[in-house]
Amino acid sequence: MKKSRLLLATLSPLVIGAIFLAIISAAPPIPVNQKHVIAPSFSGAQSAQAADFDNDGDLDVVGAAANSNSVTWWENGNSWAATPITTSFTGAINAIAADIDGDGDTDVMAAGAVENAVRWWENQGGQFGLPTANTSPGTMPGGGQDDLLQVAAVHNGRSGDNDLELTSLALLFEESAGDPLSSAEANALIAELYIYLDDGSGVFEAGNDMLVTTVSTLSLAGGVQVVPFVDGDPNVLVAQGSIETFFVVTSLTADAQNQTPNQFTVTHLTDPASGTVSQAEDVTADIPLSLAFSSNINATLAISGTVSGTIYLPVVLAR
């Protein structure tokens, strides 16, 4: 030990420096983390937290910004797509991710310094979505047939998940808002109700689209018709990450224009507040899947009369 100390003492500072430089050069470099910008202009950013909000297996981000009064979450991905939760929470300073209502998904809680309030927002995401569009022609003659609603079935699961299988669509029939049709009233207007699978064109074409199911006699409960699908029907399967489009089509009775009422509104029920909503399950495990929130969408159809055949008018000859 004494010899080692003596040897070190006899070395010149230049030699000692060279030895240390050699040791440092031989050591692996310290990694430098690359900067990844999630939000380049989140004015007055106060806090951020990582959590898996969409249950896809990776961590997303939620943040609060005081200057813009915003609480926003960003989905983990190439573009970090931003979804504002609120833009009117004055002086938002903190955002926390937690399962506040104990339903198995991650909600958001935040504090507002100027508003002097604490709020929480329920996570209304789901394993599948059914965004709907109104495609009604507005008016249709008795005996006519057309699509009224377009429903996009979206599989929100992770890569490798089984297909989702639609099990039912929930449709509300009303004369006007809050006035549901009875079964008798509905059947006097609607000869048959059809669900078609789009062939990929994006528009309803009876000759090209696939007929999935037919309801010949409506049986309404509080105006609601639940349209069931056959278990295992390949026409109602949706693969992970893909979208399949369906059309809700009605064929009117020949004398629909003579009925009372002679108009109706059909609403696709996707809002959990409605009570009854459309449903889907895992095709292999038959486990019900959670429906992502989307507002109920409706379409109204007024039934017009038709004039057919030849009409003969009297002819008066002047002398």
C-alpha positions, 0 to 999 in steps of 0.5 A: 500500500505504501509503494502504491502511494509512493508511485502515485506521488512520483508521477507528474501532474501531466501523467496523472491527467492523461491516466484520468482522461483515458479512464473517462474515455473508456467509460460509456457515454452518459445518455442525453434524452431527446426532447419531445414536444407534446404541446408547443403553445399551452399558455400558462401551463401549470401541471401535467400528469401521465395516465392511460386514459383510453385504455390502449396500454400506453401513457397519455398526458393531462395538463392544466393551463392557467392563462387559457383556463384549460384542462386538456389531455393528449393521446399518446401517439405520433401527433399527440392529438389534443382533446380539451376537457374544458376551456373555461375553468378560470385559473386552472392550476392543477390536473390529477388523473385518478379513477374517481368514480370507481368504474375502472377508467381514469377520470380527471380532477383539477383546481381553479385558482381564480374560480376558487373551485375543484372539479372532476370530469368523468372519463366517457371513453369506451372500447367501441364507439358508434358515432351516428349521422342523420341521412334522412331525405326529410320527406318520403312518399308512402311505400317509399324506402330510404336510409335515415341514419348512418352508424359507424362502428369503431373498434377502439381496442389495442393491437391484437384484441379480438374483433368486436361483435355488435349485438344490438342497436337501440332506436327510439321512435317518436312523433316529436321530442318526448312523445314516443310512438306506440307499437301500433302507430309505428307499424301503421307507418313502417312496413319494415325496418332494415339494417344494412352493412355498407359496401364501402361507398359511404352511401346507401345502395340497396342493390350493393349493400349487405342486408344484415337484419330485418324487423317486420313488426316493431315492438316498442317499449317506451318508443324504443325498438331494440334491434338484435343481431344474430350471434356470430354473424360475420356482417356485424364484426369489426376488427381492431382499429377499423370502422364498419358503416351501417345504415338504418333503413325504413320501408313505409307502408303504402298508406303511411301518408293517411295515418295519424301521425304521418311523420316520425323521428328516429333516434340512435341511443348512444348516450348512457343517460338514455338508459337503453343503448346499443351494445357490443361484445368481444366475439370470442369471450362474449364479454360486453364491451363499454360504449364510448360516449357520443350524443344521441343523433336523430332523423325526422321523416315527414310522409307525403302523399303520391299521385299516380296514374293518368288524370283526365281533364274535361275538354270544352270545345268552343263553337 
